[in-house]
Amino acid sequence: MKLTKLKRVLGIALALPLAAISVEALAAADMNKVLRYYFEAPESGFDPAKYSDHYSGEINSSIFESLLDYDYLAEPMTLVPNTAEALPTVLDEGKTFIYKIRPGIFFADDPAFGGKKRELVAQDYVYSYQRLVDPANRGAPWDFMLKGKIVGLDEKLEEAKKTGKFDYDKPIEGLKALDRYTLQIKLKRPDYNMMYITAAVATGAVAREVITKYGEDSEAHPVGTGPYRVKSWQRRNRIILEANPNYRGKTYTPTTAPGAEVDQRLVKELAGKTFPRIGIIDIKVINQPQAAWLAFESKEIDMLPRMGASYGNLVAKNGVLKPEYVKRGYQYMRESEAYIGYYQFNMDDPVVGGYELPKIALRRAIALSYDQAKSIAVVRLNQATAAQSPLAPQINGYDPNFKNVLGRHSPAHGNAMLDLFGYKDCDNDGWREQPGCKPLKISFMMSSGKDSRATEELLQKGFDSIKIRFEVVKMNFSDMLKNRQNGQYQMAEGAWGQDYPDAENFMQLLYGPNAGPVNEARFRNKDFDKLYEDIATSPPSPERNEKLRQMSRIVAAYVPWIYDNNLLRSHLAHSWMRGFRVHPINMPYFMYLDIDEEQRKASMQKK
């Protein structure tokens, strides 16, 4: 396939690269400027191959650099070169991608380099990409990006499973450094998302020397080529980033891609500056929405991304900032985020899992007991829309008109279904047992780091309505994530935000061969898997969209998930912030932010 055709299919056009600046330009990062930021849930660790939670990803996005990136201001999302000099050359009918890496990019200093400057080279991506499929990296939660796609990689993975060790030194045809700065990726078949994948945070380059030196503790020693590095880390409490002295510096040049639009007001704010501007990023974990709001109101934090639903309603009506907050100079954004929230069943669990009709009936009855509309009204305070499929807004393949025909609230139908399939109250205590009068109690796992009373009450009411015992098990977010990925649960809350803007990135969460750290529900269905393999190798088209709808109907029928919502997310920043924007990829882009210190100082004096 010709390069121009592939780009047209992807909705990507050639964009002007972000201009590289000499190392001396780093003086633009003012080490006296401190951005005070927050996470609403704790991070896990800073190794891009090992962790897939959002908050670890926010840190990784500022430390590790992928070959491509997204233009900061462009809508729709538009790919631009990052460490690559340009978008790749595409050969062999879309199966070969050749990237030229920009010379003169250096990793942050680290003892692993023996006191020498360490340049980024093509072999670093060969090594980093292979780490994404190595099961030794906490089960390889990102393997879906490359598994089954790259020539020779699956065979190497199978060999690693037999020997217990992944052989990084054994060459394969699919990942090859043609010279110091040229990376070649060869695929088994065309992949219309490959450019997106090479822009994903998980594909950021690490240095082999660093991983070798720190081993299992690599998460605490992140060393990349990006604009920031970790200065200090108090796990699950506070992270401080500082500008990377080895960073090359960038300026912002808006994309010239046809159809892409940029916010001209923000273009003016970024014009003529070298980035990063802010020397220190100080991030605190603030679990409670009220505490985060109070910290913002008292000017203890500069930005309030992903604010709690009640506070979204407080500051804005129908997506418009209220006059009293306009007077304060608050900067406001609301978006229909590329996000889906859901409740998942462990399909390997002997009680709620399985594909026999009684097990399907149990999951359907639980789904019928769940009041999605009330969840949106009461829990999300109407700061969400009803999810109808595994897909989310803003991505290729999302159909806003698709409706889940099984997605209704009807405990009466749920009770009738359970009666039909033998879930009876055997001992007359008011609660159902499994067929054969075996005990029935369902455990629901959720994060302890937030106010979840409304959610718990809604779930409890639903289970009560179908006479099934129900208990909530709470734990911190990182432990919950670990248990979900290891299959140590019956039922759990789940959520997913895009890694790249295509339906494949969401449907892979239910693809059978991904069962484990990626497909946490461990759902396996041959018809769904066949359709997934079709859409994974197809460009956007009406025919592909129909296959996506078929996949959504299969998920609705077997109920590995109960759909909850697609979020309407509100974000705030104080008046002194410059370059403020929440990018659809949901990464913070700290590099492009700046602070008007005089304005902040004046505002602080008004406390």
FILOLUM-192458 format. One record per residue (C-alpha): x, y, z; residue number from 1; residue in one letter. Coordinates in steps of 0.05 Angstrom, whole numbers, plus 5000, padded with zeros to 4 digits. Layout:
BEGIN
PT  east  north    up  num  residu
PT     X      Y     Z  NUM       A
...
//
This chain:
BEGIN
PT  east  north    up  num  residu
PT  5000   5000  5000    1       M
PT  5026   5069  4983    2       K
PT  5044   5114  5041    3       L
PT  4994   5167  5020    4       T
PT  4937   5117  5019    5       K
PT  4955   5089  5087    6       L
PT  4956   5159  5117    7       K
PT  4889   5176  5086    8       R
PT  4859   5113  5116    9       V
PT  4886   5130  5184   10       L
PT  4863   5202  5181   11       G
PT  4935   5224  5187   12       I
PT  4970   5274  5144   13       A
PT  5042   5298  5142   14       L
PT  5053   5348  5197   15       A
PT  5110   5395  5210   16       L
PT  5157   5364  5262   17       P
PT  5168   5397  5329   18       L
PT  5233   5432  5318   19       A
PT  5293   5406  5356   20       A
PT  5332   5457  5396   21       I
PT  5403   5454  5423   22       S
PT  5414   5430  5494   23       V
PT  5431   5501  5515   24       E
PT  5358   5518  5504   25       A
PT  5341   5480  5567   26       L
PT  5350   5547  5603   27       A
PT  5277   5556  5585   28       A
PT  5259   5508  5641   29       A
PT  5257   5554  5702   30       D
PT  5274   5511  5762   31       M
PT  5240   5562  5807   32       N
PT  5173   5548  5774   33       K
PT  5134   5494  5808   34       V
PT  5069   5465  5780   35       L
PT  5027   5437  5837   36       R
PT  4985   5379  5810   37       Y
PT  4946   5320  5837   38       Y
PT  4925   5249  5822   39       F
PT  4857   5224  5845   40       E
PT  4885   5153  5852   41       A
PT  4955   5127  5866   42       P
PT  5006   5106  5815   43       E
PT  5037   5036  5812   44       S
PT  5107   5044  5783   45       G
PT  5147   5077  5728   46       F
PT  5167   5022  5680   47       D
PT  5126   5028  5615   48       P
PT  5128   4952  5602   49       A
PT  5104   4932  5671   50       K
PT  5046   4978  5689   51       Y
PT  4983   4997  5652   52       S
PT  4946   5041  5702   53       D
PT  4931   5112  5681   54       H
PT  4969   5148  5736   55       Y
PT  5035   5111  5723   56       S
PT  5023   5127  5650   57       G
PT  5018   5202  5665   58       E
PT  5088   5200  5695   59       I
PT  5116   5155  5641   60       N
PT  5090   5201  5587   61       S
PT  5137   5256  5611   62       S
PT  5198   5210  5620   63       I
PT  5198   5160  5563   64       F
PT  5190   5180  5491   65       E
PT  5156   5143  5435   66       S
PT  5174   5149  5362   67       L
PT  5112   5190  5346   68       L
PT  5067   5235  5387   69       D
PT  5003   5275  5378   70       Y
PT  5000   5348  5361   71       D
PT  4984   5381  5427   72       Y
PT  4929   5427  5400   73       L
PT  4901   5391  5339   74       A
PT  4831   5364  5332   75       E
PT  4820   5310  5309   76       P
PT  4881   5277  5341   77       M
PT  4938   5282  5292   78       T
PT  5004   5245  5294   79       L
PT  5070   5282  5290   80       V
PT  5143   5259  5295   81       P
PT  5173   5256  5365   82       N
PT  5240   5220  5369   83       T
PT  5231   5202  5296   84       A
PT  5252   5253  5245   85       E
PT  5187   5244  5206   86       A
PT  5128   5198  5200   87       L
PT  5151   5129  5177   88       P
PT  5163   5105  5106   89       T
PT  5111   5050  5094   90       V
PT  5128   4994  5046   91       L
PT  5106   4924  5026   92       D
PT  5032   4939  5022   93       E
PT  5030   4968  5092   94       G
PT  5070   4912  5126   95       K
PT  5137   4947  5133   96       T
PT  5149   5011  5172   97       F
PT  5216   5047  5171   98       I
PT  5230   5101  5223   99       Y
PT  5290   5147  5222  100       K
PT  5309   5168  5292  101       I
PT  5332   5239  5305  102       R
PT  5407   5239  5323  103       P
PT  5429   5276  5385  104       G
PT  5374   5253  5433  105       I
PT  5403   5232  5500  106       F
PT  5377   5195  5561  107       F
PT  5377   5228  5628  108       A
PT  5442   5216  5666  109       D
PT  5444   5153  5708  110       D
PT  5498   5110  5742  111       P
PT  5479   5054  5694  112       A
PT  5515   5093  5639  113       F
PT  5582   5096  5675  114       G
PT  5588   5171  5673  115       G
PT  5579   5176  5597  116       K
PT  5525   5210  5557  117       K
PT  5479   5157  5528  118       R
PT  5448   5171  5460  119       E
PT  5381   5142  5439  120       L
PT  5389   5094  5381  121       V
PT  5345   5047  5340  122       A
PT  5366   4986  5381  123       Q
PT  5334   5017  5442  124       D
PT  5266   5010  5409  125       Y
PT  5281   4939  5387  126       V
PT  5295   4923  5460  127       Y
PT  5237   4964  5489  128       S
PT  5185   4934  5442  129       Y
PT  5206   4864  5459  130       Q
PT  5198   4879  5533  131       R
PT  5124   4892  5520  132       L
PT  5111   4818  5506  133       V
PT  5159   4788  5557  134       D
PT  5115   4755  5611  135       P
PT  5170   4768  5662  136       A
PT  5148   4841  5661  137       N
PT  5088   4832  5708  138       R
PT  5052   4788  5658  139       G
PT  5063   4837  5600  140       A
PT  4999   4879  5606  141       P
PT  5015   4914  5540  142       W
PT  5029   4852  5497  143       D
PT  4965   4863  5458  144       F
PT  4999   4919  5421  145       M
PT  5050   4875  5387  146       L
PT  5032   4802  5399  147       K
PT  5008   4767  5336  148       G
PT  5032   4824  5292  149       K
PT  5108   4827  5286  150       I
PT  5146   4775  5245  151       V
PT  5184   4727  5290  152       G
PT  5161   4757  5356  153       L
PT  5108   4705  5373  154       D
PT  5158   4649  5360  155       E
PT  5207   4681  5407  156       K
PT  5152   4689  5459  157       L
PT  5134   4615  5454  158       E
PT  5206   4596  5463  159       E
PT  5210   4640  5525  160       A
PT  5149   4605  5555  161       K
PT  5185   4538  5546  162       K
PT  5253   4560  5572  163       T
PT  5229   4610  5624  164       G
PT  5273   4665  5595  165       K
PT  5262   4715  5539  166       F
PT  5322   4718  5492  167       D
PT  5330   4792  5476  168       Y
PT  5394   4779  5437  169       D
PT  5364   4731  5386  170       K
PT  5349   4772  5324  171       P
PT  5281   4770  5290  172       I
PT  5261   4796  5222  173       E
PT  5203   4838  5249  174       G
PT  5244   4884  5294  175       L
PT  5311   4906  5267  176       K
PT  5359   4964  5273  177       A
PT  5383   4974  5202  178       L
PT  5435   5023  5226  179       D
PT  5446   5066  5288  180       R
PT  5386   5111  5274  181       Y
PT  5340   5068  5230  182       T
PT  5287   5022  5258  183       L
PT  5250   4972  5214  184       Q
PT  5185   4940  5236  185       I
PT  5158   4883  5194  186       K
PT  5087   4858  5204  187       L
PT  5053   4792  5187  188       K
PT  4996   4831  5156  189       R
PT  4977   4904  5148  190       P
PT  4960   4940  5212  191       D
PT  4925   5006  5205  192       Y
PT  4939   5024  5278  193       N
PT  5014   5013  5277  194       M
PT  5030   5088  5274  195       M
PT  4983   5099  5333  196       Y
PT  5018   5043  5371  197       I
PT  5086   5075  5360  198       T
PT  5057   5138  5392  199       A
PT  5031   5101  5454  200       A
PT  5063   5116  5522  201       V
PT  5079   5042  5532  202       A
PT  5124   5042  5471  203       T
PT  5171   5095  5500  204       G
PT  5244   5076  5496  205       A
PT  5283   5049  5556  206       V
PT  5357   5035  5559  207       A
PT  5377   4963  5568  208       R
PT  5434   4982  5615  209       E
PT  5384   5014  5663  210       V
PT  5338   4953  5664  211       I
PT  5397   4907  5674  212       T
PT  5425   4948  5731  213       K
PT  5360   4956  5771  214       Y
PT  5324   4891  5752  215       G
PT  5259   4881  5790  216       E
PT  5266   4952  5819  217       D
PT  5265   4984  5750  218       S
PT  5198   5017  5767  219       E
PT  5234   5061  5818  220       A
PT  5290   5081  5771  221       H
PT  5257   5108  5708  222       P
PT  5308   5135  5659  223       V
PT  5284   5163  5593  224       G
PT  5297   5217  5541  225       T
PT  5235   5258  5556  226       G
PT  5229   5329  5585  227       P
PT  5225   5306  5658  228       Y
PT  5256   5257  5706  229       R
PT  5236   5233  5775  230       V
PT  5267   5274  5831  231       K
PT  5233   5239  5888  232       S
PT  5178   5188  5899  233       W
PT  5137   5173  5961  234       Q
PT  5096   5114  5937  235       R
PT  5022   5126  5933  236       R
PT  5031   5195  5963  237       N
PT  5075   5244  5926  238       R
PT  5117   5247  5862  239       I
PT  5163   5304  5844  240       I
PT  5189   5311  5774  241       L
PT  5244   5357  5752  242       E
PT  5265   5381  5683  243       A
PT  5314   5333  5650  244       N
PT  5380   5371  5639  245       P
PT  5395   5327  5578  246       N
PT  5330   5342  5543  247       Y
PT  5338   5374  5475  248       R
PT  5282   5425  5482  249       G
PT  5225   5437  5433  250       K
PT  5184   5491  5403  251       T
PT  5112   5483  5382  252       Y
PT  5094   5487  5308  253       T
PT  5020   5474  5292  254       P
PT  5005   5417  5246  255       T
PT  4987   5432  5174  256       T
PT  4948   5367  5165  257       A
PT  4885   5376  5123  258       P
PT  4822   5377  5167  259       G
PT  4860   5389  5232  260       A
PT  4841   5450  5272  261       E
PT  4880   5482  5329  262       V
PT  4861   5531  5383  263       D
PT  4891   5596  5359  264       Q
PT  4888   5627  5428  265       R
PT  4933   5572  5454  266       L
PT  4978   5576  5393  267       V
PT  4993   5648  5413  268       K
PT  5008   5626  5485  269       E
PT  5058   5574  5460  270       L
PT  5089   5616  5405  271       A
PT  5162   5635  5412  272       G
PT  5175   5592  5473  273       K
PT  5222   5535  5484  274       T
PT  5194   5477  5524  275       F
PT  5192   5454  5578  276       P
PT  5182   5519  5616  277       R
PT  5167   5493  5686  278       I
PT  5225   5464  5725  279       G
PT  5188   5424  5778  280       I
PT  5123   5384  5775  281       I
PT  5098   5368  5846  282       D
PT  5043   5316  5846  283       I
PT  5003   5295  5907  284       K
PT  4954   5237  5911  285       V
PT  4888   5265  5935  286       I
PT  4836   5209  5936  287       N
PT  4775   5248  5957  288       Q
PT  4741   5295  5907  289       P
PT  4723   5344  5963  290       Q
PT  4795   5347  5986  291       A
PT  4818   5360  5915  292       A
PT  4766   5415  5906  293       W
PT  4786   5449  5971  294       L
PT  4860   5445  5951  295       A
PT  4843   5479  5885  296       F
PT  4799   5532  5917  297       E
PT  4853   5548  5968  298       S
PT  4904   5553  5912  299       K
PT  4945   5495  5938  300       E
PT  4942   5462  5870  301       I
PT  4944   5498  5803  302       D
PT  4900   5451  5762  303       M
PT  4841   5406  5776  304       L
PT  4837   5355  5719  305       P
PT  4782   5302  5721  306       R
PT  4745   5338  5777  307       M
PT  4691   5301  5816  308       G
PT  4622   5299  5786  309       A
PT  4589   5342  5841  310       S
PT  4641   5396  5831  311       Y
PT  4633   5394  5755  312       G
PT  4560   5412  5768  313       N
PT  4580   5464  5819  314       L
PT  4624   5505  5772  315       V
PT  4587   5496  5706  316       A
PT  4517   5489  5680  317       K
PT  4508   5449  5616  318       N
PT  4582   5454  5602  319       G
PT  4585   5530  5611  320       V
PT  4627   5559  5668  321       L
PT  4583   5598  5717  322       K
PT  4594   5674  5721  323       P
PT  4623   5673  5792  324       E
PT  4678   5627  5769  325       Y
PT  4690   5666  5706  326       V
PT  4703   5726  5750  327       K
PT  4756   5687  5787  328       R
PT  4791   5674  5721  329       G
PT  4782   5598  5724  330       Y
PT  4798   5563  5659  331       Q
PT  4748   5508  5643  332       Y
PT  4742   5449  5596  333       M
PT  4690   5395  5589  334       R
PT  4696   5336  5542  335       E
PT  4662   5271  5525  336       S
PT  4722   5229  5543  337       E
PT  4745   5167  5505  338       A
PT  4729   5127  5567  339       Y
PT  4684   5070  5588  340       I
PT  4667   5049  5659  341       G
PT  4640   4979  5671  342       Y
PT  4634   4922  5721  343       Y
PT  4668   4858  5700  344       Q
PT  4659   4785  5718  345       F
PT  4717   4736  5723  346       N
PT  4696   4686  5670  347       M
PT  4742   4634  5701  348       D
PT  4707   4638  5768  349       D
PT  4667   4575  5785  350       P
PT  4607   4615  5809  351       V
PT  4599   4675  5763  352       V
PT  4641   4651  5704  353       G
PT  4629   4600  5650  354       G
PT  4587   4595  5587  355       Y
PT  4533   4546  5607  356       E
PT  4462   4574  5604  357       L
PT  4454   4578  5680  358       P
PT  4518   4619  5687  359       K
PT  4497   4665  5630  360       I
PT  4429   4672  5664  361       A
PT  4462   4691  5730  362       L
PT  4503   4746  5698  363       R
PT  4444   4771  5657  364       R
PT  4401   4774  5720  365       A
PT  4454   4814  5756  366       I
PT  4458   4861  5696  367       A
PT  4382   4869  5696  368       L
PT  4385   4886  5770  369       S
PT  4434   4943  5757  370       Y
PT  4402   5011  5747  371       D
PT  4447   5046  5697  372       Q
PT  4404   5108  5692  373       A
PT  4404   5118  5767  374       K
PT  4480   5108  5768  375       S
PT  4488   5165  5719  376       I
PT  4439   5209  5756  377       A
PT  4460   5194  5827  378       V
PT  4533   5171  5824  379       V
PT  4556   5213  5765  380       R
PT  4506   5270  5775  381       L
PT  4492   5269  5701  382       N
PT  4565   5281  5684  383       Q
PT  4563   5218  5640  384       A
PT  4523   5184  5585  385       T
PT  4500   5112  5585  386       A
PT  4552   5064  5555  387       A
PT  4519   5018  5504  388       Q
PT  4579   4977  5480  389       S
PT  4652   4965  5497  390       P
PT  4670   5026  5455  391       L
PT  4677   5099  5476  392       A
PT  4667   5166  5442  393       P
PT  4722   5200  5401  394       Q
PT  4749   5135  5371  395       I
PT  4744   5104  5302  396       N
PT  4686   5055  5301  397       G
PT  4644   5085  5357  398       Y
PT  4570   5087  5337  399       D
PT  4530   5138  5379  400       P
PT  4466   5107  5353  401       N
PT  4480   5036  5375  402       F
PT  4437   5012  5433  403       K
PT  4448   4951  5477  404       N
PT  4380   4917  5471  405       V
PT  4395   4876  5534  406       L
PT  4415   4937  5574  407       G
PT  4352   4951  5613  408       R
PT  4335   4954  5687  409       H
PT  4285   4899  5703  410       S
PT  4294   4860  5768  411       P
PT  4229   4824  5753  412       A
PT  4258   4793  5690  413       H
PT  4322   4778  5728  414       G
PT  4283   4740  5782  415       N
PT  4244   4702  5730  416       A
PT  4308   4682  5695  417       M
PT  4340   4658  5760  418       L
PT  4278   4618  5777  419       D
PT  4280   4585  5708  420       L
PT  4352   4563  5715  421       F
PT  4348   4534  5785  422       G
PT  4374   4591  5829  423       Y
PT  4325   4577  5886  424       K
PT  4319   4595  5960  425       D
PT  4333   4525  5985  426       C
PT  4333   4539  6060  427       D
PT  4278   4592  6062  428       N
PT  4325   4646  6090  429       D
PT  4305   4697  6037  430       G
PT  4368   4687  5994  431       W
PT  4380   4646  5932  432       R
PT  4428   4587  5926  433       E
PT  4462   4560  5864  434       Q
PT  4430   4503  5826  435       P
PT  4436   4441  5870  436       G
PT  4429   4485  5931  437       C
PT  4503   4503  5934  438       K
PT  4518   4569  5971  439       P
PT  4514   4633  5931  440       L
PT  4548   4697  5951  441       K
PT  4582   4745  5904  442       I
PT  4642   4787  5923  443       S
PT  4653   4854  5889  444       F
PT  4722   4885  5889  445       M
PT  4731   4960  5887  446       M
PT  4781   5014  5905  447       S
PT  4783   5042  5975  448       S
PT  4812   5109  5954  449       G
PT  4747   5145  5939  450       K
PT  4678   5159  5965  451       D
PT  4639   5100  5936  452       S
PT  4578   5099  5982  453       R
PT  4529   5116  5927  454       A
PT  4557   5061  5882  455       T
PT  4556   5010  5938  456       E
PT  4484   5027  5956  457       E
PT  4462   5022  5884  458       L
PT  4495   4954  5874  459       L
PT  4469   4929  5941  460       Q
PT  4398   4949  5922  461       K
PT  4405   4913  5856  462       G
PT  4429   4848  5887  463       F
PT  4376   4852  5941  464       D
PT  4323   4858  5887  465       S
PT  4343   4790  5858  466       I
PT  4355   4759  5927  467       K
PT  4430   4745  5919  468       I
PT  4479   4756  5976  469       R
PT  4531   4808  5960  470       F
PT  4593   4836  5994  471       E
PT  4641   4892  5977  472       V
PT  4716   4880  5985  473       V
PT  4757   4945  5985  474       K
PT  4831   4953  5974  475       M
PT  4878   5007  5947  476       N
PT  4877   5018  5873  477       F
PT  4945   4986  5858  478       S
PT  4927   4922  5895  479       D
PT  4859   4919  5862  480       M
PT  4892   4925  5794  481       L
PT  4941   4870  5810  482       K
PT  4885   4823  5833  483       N
PT  4844   4838  5771  484       R
PT  4902   4823  5725  485       Q
PT  4918   4759  5763  486       N
PT  4845   4736  5762  487       G
PT  4838   4739  5837  488       Q
PT  4766   4764  5840  489       Y
PT  4694   4747  5824  490       Q
PT  4667   4814  5803  491       M
PT  4702   4881  5801  492       A
PT  4697   4953  5777  493       E
PT  4736   4968  5714  494       G
PT  4750   5026  5667  495       A
PT  4789   5039  5604  496       W
PT  4813   5102  5568  497       G
PT  4843   5102  5499  498       Q
PT  4915   5087  5485  499       D
PT  4902   5103  5412  500       Y
PT  4838   5127  5379  501       P
PT  4811   5063  5349  502       D
PT  4760   5010  5368  503       A
PT  4813   4956  5368  504       E
PT  4843   4987  5431  505       N
PT  4778   4974  5468  506       F
PT  4756   4908  5436  507       M
PT  4824   4877  5453  508       Q
PT  4801   4879  5526  509       L
PT  4754   4820  5510  510       L
PT  4797   4783  5459  511       Y
PT  4807   4711  5482  512       G
PT  4883   4704  5470  513       P
PT  4891   4767  5514  514       N
PT  4860   4732  5574  515       A
PT  4900   4754  5634  516       G
PT  4930   4822  5649  517       P
PT  4896   4853  5588  518       V
PT  4830   4815  5582  519       N
PT  4818   4817  5657  520       E
PT  4749   4786  5649  521       A
PT  4782   4726  5615  522       R
PT  4726   4725  5564  523       F
PT  4735   4674  5508  524       R
PT  4687   4669  5449  525       N
PT  4709   4643  5382  526       K
PT  4659   4685  5342  527       D
PT  4682   4749  5378  528       F
PT  4755   4730  5368  529       D
PT  4745   4718  5294  530       K
PT  4712   4785  5286  531       L
PT  4767   4818  5327  532       Y
PT  4820   4789  5281  533       E
PT  4782   4817  5222  534       D
PT  4774   4887  5249  535       I
PT  4847   4888  5274  536       A
PT  4871   4882  5202  537       T
PT  4819   4926  5168  538       S
PT  4816   5001  5156  539       P
PT  4757   5042  5180  540       P
PT  4696   5028  5136  541       S
PT  4621   5015  5141  542       P
PT  4635   4940  5136  543       E
PT  4684   4943  5194  544       R
PT  4634   4983  5235  545       N
PT  4582   4929  5225  546       E
PT  4631   4877  5251  547       K
PT  4642   4921  5312  548       L
PT  4567   4922  5324  549       R
PT  4565   4846  5319  550       Q
PT  4621   4842  5371  551       M
PT  4581   4888  5417  552       S
PT  4520   4843  5410  553       R
PT  4562   4781  5430  554       I
PT  4587   4817  5492  555       V
PT  4516   4837  5511  556       A
PT  4493   4765  5503  557       A
PT  4546   4732  5546  558       Y
PT  4553   4790  5596  559       V
PT  4627   4788  5616  560       P
PT  4616   4863  5629  561       W
PT  4558   4904  5656  562       I
PT  4563   4971  5620  563       Y
PT  4561   5034  5663  564       D
PT  4580   5100  5631  565       N
PT  4620   5143  5584  566       N
PT  4644   5202  5623  567       L
PT  4632   5276  5611  568       L
PT  4696   5301  5644  569       R
PT  4706   5371  5672  570       S
PT  4774   5403  5683  571       H
PT  4796   5469  5715  572       L
PT  4859   5510  5718  573       A
PT  4875   5575  5754  574       H
PT  4881   5640  5715  575       S
PT  4957   5640  5719  576       W
PT  4965   5575  5680  577       M
PT  4987   5582  5608  578       R
PT  4980   5530  5553  579       G
PT  4925   5494  5592  580       F
PT  4890   5441  5552  581       R
PT  4867   5370  5567  582       V
PT  4889   5327  5508  583       H
PT  4841   5273  5484  584       P
PT  4894   5220  5495  585       I
PT  4887   5238  5569  586       N
PT  4960   5249  5583  587       M
PT  4980   5314  5618  588       P
PT  5032   5342  5569  589       Y
PT  5067   5378  5626  590       F
PT  5119   5402  5576  591       M
PT  5073   5453  5544  592       Y
PT  5048   5484  5608  593       L
PT  5073   5549  5636  594       D
PT  5059   5593  5696  595       I
PT  5052   5669  5699  596       D
PT  5088   5677  5766  597       E
PT  5070   5750  5774  598       E
PT  4996   5735  5766  599       Q
PT  5000   5676  5814  600       R
PT  5037   5717  5865  601       K
PT  4985   5772  5861  602       A
PT  4929   5722  5868  603       S
PT  4961   5690  5928  604       M
PT  4963   5756  5964  605       Q
PT  4887   5760  5957  606       K
PT  4877   5698  6001  607       K
//
